[in-house]
Amino acid sequence: MSAVILAGGKGTRLKPFTMTIPKPLLPLGDMPILEIVIEQLVAAGISRIVLTLGHMAPLLIACIGNGERWGIKIESILEEEPLGTAGSLRAIENLEDNFW
């Protein structure tokens, strides 16, 4: 089963925090929000996660990697220009009809 995490926004409502750190990497307790979500998806049996990225994409890719540390496959789809809410779903190849 696959899951898609839409993580391409600028996080404007959380400024000034998101001026240097993308919203998915902001800590919640002692872990970034994105890592918490990934661990929950892995615990639910997800084997493939697709991240749709835009704002500060290289930083997110550097921090999360390819999923090896969780034993799953993490793919990153980069939005060159904002495609709107869920617009990047069209760029995901081999996405099942049912996904999280």
C-alpha positions as a printed Julia matrix, in Angstrom:
100×3 Matrix{Float64}:
  0.0    0.0     0.0
  1.17   3.51   -0.82
  0.75   6.83    0.95
  1.18  10.35   -0.37
  2.32  13.22    1.83
  1.7   16.68    0.41
  4.66  18.63    1.77
  5.23  21.37   -0.79
  3.64  24.4     0.85
  5.44  27.44    2.2
  3.9   27.33    5.66
  3.11  31.05    5.57
  0.81  30.93    8.6
  3.71  29.68   10.72
  6.14  32.47    9.86
  8.69  33.34   11.2
  9.38  29.67   12.05
  9.12  28.55    8.42
 11.5   31.16    7.03
 14.45  28.81    7.6
 12.81  25.42    8.25
 10.07  23.91    6.05
  6.83  23.22    7.91
  7.13  19.39    7.73
 10.5   19.59    9.51
  9.27  21.74   12.39
  9.64  19.79   15.64
  6.72  18.44   17.57
  8.32  17.49   20.86
 11.69  16.03   19.97
 10.92  14.91   16.39
 10.06  16.66   13.14
  6.38  16.42   12.21
  7.21  14.58    8.98
  9.16  11.86   10.79
  6.23  11.31   13.16
  3.87  10.89   10.21
  6.27   8.52    8.43
  6.63   6.34   11.54
  2.84   6.18   11.91
  2.43   5.17    8.27
  5.1    2.46    8.59
  3.36   1.15   11.71
  0.11   0.99    9.7
  1.76  -1.23    7.07
  2.58   1.32    4.37
  5.52   0.2     2.21
  5.83   3.15   -0.19
  5.58   6.85    0.59
  5.57   9.57   -2.04
  6.44  13.09   -0.87
  5.27  15.94   -3.08
  7.71  18.77   -2.48
  8.13  22.37   -3.49
  9.32  24.93   -0.95
 12.78  24.03    0.42
 12.65  20.61   -1.27
 16.42  19.95   -1.1
 16.39  20.37    2.68
 13.5   17.94    3.06
 15.19  15.38    0.81
 18.46  15.7     2.73
 16.72  15.17    6.08
 14.33  12.36    5.12
 16.3   10.46    2.5
 14.97   7.47    0.59
 13.26   5.68    3.47
 16.05   3.21    4.16
 16.12   4.02    7.88
 12.45   2.99    8.16
 12.77  -0.01    5.83
 10.43   1.44    3.2
 10.7    3.27   -0.11
 10.29   7.05   -0.06
 10.04   8.85   -3.39
 10.11  12.61   -3.87
  8.15  14.48   -6.54
  9.32  18.05   -7.06
  6.92  20.81   -8.08
  8.86  23.29  -10.19
  5.97  25.71   -9.81
  3.03  25.42   -7.4
  0.31  23.18   -8.84
 -2.32  24.0    -6.23
 -3.8   21.82   -3.54
 -3.25  18.18   -4.53
 -2.25  19.22   -8.06
  1.0   17.29   -7.75
 -0.9   13.98   -7.51
 -1.01  13.95  -11.32
  2.8   13.7   -11.41
  2.97  10.47   -9.39
  3.62   7.4   -11.5
  2.25   3.95  -10.64
 -0.07   5.22   -7.93
 -2.72   2.7    -6.96
 -6.4    3.64   -7.12
 -6.54   3.36   -3.34
 -3.84   5.05   -1.33
 -3.46   6.88    1.96
